[in-house]
């Protein structure tokens, strides 16, 4: 049987850690300024995952993710 459920993830990064992640992992030739960080905010503070569980196999399938 398959059943849907909702799971929430909470990002623990502070603004400086997120800024460092962006600087390390983006290919942008743009300076990540404090002003840009304010515009970005914390998009991953709470991520909602809509999932489906197959109770016969134990497989979990991600159906949708929302920031």
Steps between C-alpha positions, in 0.01 A plus 500: 500500500622853430428792729599866492659693783661840556849539641668826607871580489644794691821665384741571782735728305536857616538779243881490500511122447250526214705783346814284516313213336388729216851637451648150485239334284382757247669586174382859515741786448283702736601613844272355766433821694305548822230671292468193275487275806212708639313455171561124505396460863484143626325304225582165655397585855204266461471266204178305458526160336192322372587130489346165429575187703461155347416287804584178316855592397582782745590727206449871554443714191531878497197641319545872563729741683408854606715776648 
